[in-house]
């Protein structure tokens, strides 16, 4: 088979090499210690002259990917250094460590290879504002950047300037989570499976959404289940409601966890929360005020309306007395008085 003629595209520093087909290469030369050195950059032109021209000018202006020096002082390296520091890690409760890991993983999704030193306060403010629909997540991002920056500067001796997170006002503690209305709970029957399962676990266990999402099949045994208090980093057994047991009995087991990512890992909170927000959007504007956390508050109201005492509700949901009292006041007076009369 005869070699086809070489493409008749000629540019300074552009050469054509035969590798079973004609491949354009950009030749870059430099002098090191008096010696001339040459490197070649293969251009994936895909037979398109316009694409070749764009790649060629990337090389001429030093913007081609092969010409970029790997970034130093990246967010990935900083997170690894922080996680590897035994002094830092031993001071953290397991629940706090899990929260930090979740938020640092979210930070790394789009920033792992970026240079920490190029982070600016205006850029960080822009990210904070972009996350305004999820204020807790927005504030977490500022907190994590600040924590890592201080560690890099003060503990790892990285060449960092002033902390860009300083002076950015956080959204702070939001209004108490609104318990879901019954019409919205009724819509769960048509929700995506991971959204409905998360809701059933929160309502049945009274846990925070992140803890409910990480429940394993081994946490359930007959009429008992093991739940987690993330703030106090405690695990304890409580009664498992029959409604939750019946729902779980109808679910397929796809791994060690009820909400399984694979055989050995649970779904991440962000994946479930994104699915929830997409489903909630389809319910219309009146559903926007309600979050997954609101289901935990609805659990308190339902237990109050069923006639449970504050002490019993605290034992089941591990909520503070103040929180139980606040949401008890939201319970239906008619239902509460009917329940009280039944116990007379």
Secondary structure, DSSP 8 states (H G I E B T S, - for coil): -----------TTEEEEESSSEEEEEEEEEEETTEEEEEEEE---TT-HHHHHHHHHHHHTT-SGGGS---SSBHHHHHHHHHT-HHHHTTS-HHHHHHHHHHHHHHHHHHTTSBGGG--HHHHHHHHHHTGGGHHHHHHHHHHHHHHHHIIIIIS-----S-TTTT-----S-S------HHHHHGGGGS-HHHHHHHHHHHHH---HHHHHT-BGGGEETTEEEEEETTTTEEEEEE--HHHHHHHHTS---SSBSSBSSSS-B--HHHHHHHHHHHHHTT-GGGTT--THHHHHHHHHHHHHTT--HHHHHHHH---HHHHHHHHTTS-HHHHHHHHHHT-
